[in-house]
Amino acid sequence: MPTKILPSAVTPSLVQERLAMWGKCIRTQRIRQRILARDLCARIGVSDATLRRLENGDAGASASLYLSALLVLGILDQAAPVLELPLWADEGRKRVRPPRPGSDAHDF
């Protein structure tokens, strides 16, 4: 049986740093707002162990759990601002198609 690759082994360092920052933010805000760990767990539907993983910045935890915790704590827009429209909107652009075999297209 092949060895399972751990998420931190394949996660870029910049992403690991951002997850660690989100985790510290979740913990700090939970404590500042005097929200018990079990109450935050109940609000986002996770176990205590999963909340600890979030607060430790574990790359194996789901992005939706991080975002849900940030939302419940009221800091989602500061921690993960909405992307500007040109970054995600499909303004009627067509997909790039590969050149047909035998056409004059140049490889790059």
Buried (B, 14 or more C-beta within 10 A) or exposed (E): EEEEEEBBEEBEEEBBEBBBEBBEBBBEBBEEEEBEBEEBBEBBEBEEEBBBBBBBBBBEBEEEBBBBBBBBBEBBEEBBEEEEEEEEEEEEEEEEEEEEEEEEEEEE
